[in-house]
């Protein structure tokens, strides 16, 4: 099967001009991105930005209104079922099989790929070891912690040794220990040459893992690039956060004199500057205000581009 | 996907069937006993209670008459429960279908696997009753073995009808309507407890169209040692109900899950 003209060959996932509406509301409004083999690509966006709908289109679980998807070299949704032979998925919501033990979950999932028990059984200890679940073969799913379930879901996504992994918010709801373990495992998979598509709204997660990412909002790409590049391109180098009851008042009176841009959220003023020294000197004379001086990060870019108002 | 497209099935449906079988196998004995208890309570309760008042019904002892009806009714109930409560749990509560559809298995395969599984499980249930009543001496001839494929076909029909309801259900509560308005009336109208000829002719005319009527019309003669009248008609009716209902269930489930 040949890729339609204009689509990069050999890419594990190509999305071109994707559109999808529900009840007259355009959830995905002309999205474009393609993954390079071996990279981790992030889709970042506030709730309702269209991330999950995009993933459903990529997996062929829904038909887009317009646009093209090439999954593992095959057009979706037409040939998505065959394409999913080479894809592993970690969904946003836990859907391990509660009627089975840990090992049975992997074995039964392998059967959905047509993998014979005799082939998969010898691989289960290594998969569980990778997931930090060694020796838990006979444990019931119902007694696993949230972190263990996520790790088992990751192991389940690997039963078919996929070239592409699609992870929908893989660390949402996990404690820091569990998140770090997942990150470490994902990095390990990248060094093995797997390609990863990740959605998240944890900016530190995206900064750590993604070679490239797209920030999407209202179903459109707002910006795309490497995390460091995006920070350089879209935001001042440094941030001084100013806290205190009078921070909004101070920001209104004085903020603009020392900063390129000031955003106020509650009792915090975020001052974006290229050089912080004059602002910090001035703030040294304001004992009622506390300050935090830090380099700009991806979260600053995200909030600048998608706004600070709540999305529910 | 176009919800009206023809089913695109593959052998992966069998992996879905096997998944359900594996779960059932873990609890096979309690599950079978559970399936047996309800019909046997009816059989002995009503059978012994009424057989002194009704020594012969349609030419056989009442308890033998009732036993043949209970085979069909328990098949209907087992298929309906599986296709409603169990399938709904896997679709909606546990998100098992969602996980399966991330693998190279289509929704059509998932639904076909569920359908065949519910029919198979109800066949076990009907066959278990059949075995019990055979041991009790209420089965007249080896013709009764032909009841097994009829039981399976009955299971297919009720499993497909149940999957339609599951595709439409917002929650478990919804199933109450189906049982109250459809399953329970069939128990009373389709010849399980008494011959439908006892009913007013208008009701008889309606009952003649109900799926359980066709099952009873086939199973009862086979267990009492006769070849059923209008056998092909009743077989065709069950087959058509099965196929059409599965087609509708598939269309509704696609609309629900692949939107």
Interface residues (C-beta under 8 A of the other chain):
Chain A: X22 X59 X61 X62 X63 X77 X81 X82 X84 X85 X87 X89 X91 X93 X94 X95 X96 X97 X98 X99 X100 X104 X108 X109 X111 X112 X113 X114 X160
Chain B: X1 X2 X10 X12 X15 X16 X18 X19 X22 X23 X26 X94 X95 X96 X98 X99 X100 X101 X102 X103 X104 X105 X106 X257 X258 X259
